[in-house]
Amino acid sequence: MMTVKMKAENGHMKPFSLYLVIGGGGIAGLVIGVLLPGVFPGWLWPHEPLHSTLETIGGLAAISMGIVLLQRTSDPISQKFYPIAGGFLGMGILEIFHAVSIPGNGFVLLRSLASFVGGLGFGLLWLSKTGNTQAVIKYMPWVITGGALAIGLWIIGFPQHLPVMVREGAFTPTAVAPKSFASMLFFAGSLRFFLDYRNSGRSEDILFSSLALMFGLAELMFTYSVIWGSRWWFWHFLRLLAYFLVLGYVGRGYLNTISELRTSLLQTKHAEQASRHSEHQLREVLEARERMAQDLHDGVIQSTFALKLNLERCQRLMLQNPKEALTGISDVLTELKLVIQDLRRHINGLEPECMNGQQWVEEMRTLVHTVEKSQNLHFALDIDQAAANLLTPEEASHLLYVVKESISNSLRHSQATSGTVSLHAREGTVRLEVTDDGLGFDLENSHEGVHGLKNMAARARRLGAHFHVWSEPHRGTRIIFEVQKKGSHAPA
């Protein structure tokens, strides 16, 4: 019946234009309603299927509107829509009962009560403005809905107990009174929304103001109409037009909700991807830091500790054998250069140099020779070159660190005089064993070398290898590290 035209700049209609549209629309509805009986005098069109269709569409639209408004009441601004939602739900339920009923007293009474319930929802909008009624208003939709269902079932089930609604083709005062009162309630609700619009400028308020105005005019037409007459049908189509506004509002809200859900889902997916990517990056950084800490502990720190022991040995030899002391210092300087290179590689984040089986064996010989020369701790090598050749560069690097940490623990804590480093392939594995004849330790209570043992266990997990430590006080220590190698069947 009317179009609410907004300004492009700020989304609000100028007051004068707004008054003109609402006033003009209302006057046009009244004029048409008054003139129709004169244009079509005595015109009647009994068409129950069309009437039932119109009422069913209206009832479903009203129920849909009530549900939408209930979903929005979490918004503090939308608290006032509690009674409106109840009115739409009750009106829609009674209209559907009216659509399926046959013409008679119940037929008219259901229509009158549907109008009254809808108008009551809009009229109660004034009551919802007072703060001390908020608790009551929240329960109103459920009370009205339950009451509408009960009334509709009673009217359909007990038609013999209903008052007379039509007499000699005209509506009785019993039929007209609820409609007249409903029209006043709709007009009151229209005024309330109009005043809210003037205060807030929300286009939603002017939409509901127009909607209530059309409902009020439609109910007013009923008072001066006869069943199946031109004004009676005009009242139905006027209400249907109002319901088209309802459906448009519901549809727009639904489409906006779907659009917001899609946008939210897309944003959630992007956020999940970003979070997953960040988590992956963080995991990579933490793993890199953990590997660096392990390599520094098992590599640089152990080498530095060995250099310290060599320097202490050279210090003791300075008076007894200066020439041997100078040779030892020269060896320390050579080893120190290698340690510095290794440290620079860690600082620059470079991967360790690839190591094959032959290089790994040479590293073992150099390590054992250095320890034996500086500390008089003899480690025998029992290494199968074929087993060493089965190692990948990553496995060779990890096993080198395991041996360094094991020998360092023997030097620091065990007071060992001898040990063994063995590497053999057996039953699909490459087995590394490092043993010493030192003091040993209690695995459950000792704290010495615990960090190094944790590093060994972490390396085993990274390679999917088996790691085991055996030790008892005064009975030495044995460290076993087994790497699975598919296709390896070398004998022990």
Secondary structure, DSSP 8 states (H G I E B T S, - for coil): -------TTTS---HHHHHHHHHHHHHHHHHHHHHHHHHSTT-B---HHHHHHHHHHHHHHHHHHHHHHHHTTTSGGGGGHHHHHHHHHHHHHHHHHHHHS-SSHHHHHHHHHHHHHHHHHHHTTTGGGSGGGHHHHHHHHHHHHHHHHHHHHHHHH-GGGS---EETTEE-HHHHHHHHHHHHHHHHHHHHHHHHHHHH--HHHHHHHHHHHHHHHHHHHHHT--TTBHHHHHHHHHHHHHHHHHHHHHHHHHHHHHHHHHHHHHHHHHHHHHHHHHHHHHHHHHHHHHHHHHHIIIIIIHHHHHHHHHHHHHHHHHHH-HHHHHHHHHHHHHHHHHHHHHHHHHHTT-------HHHHHHHHHHHHHHHHHHH--EEEEEE-HHHHHTS-HHHHHHHHHHHHHHHHHIIIII--SEEEEEEEEETTEEEEEEEE-S----TTT--TTHHHHHHHHHHHHHHT-EEEEEE-TTS-EEEEEEEE-TT-----
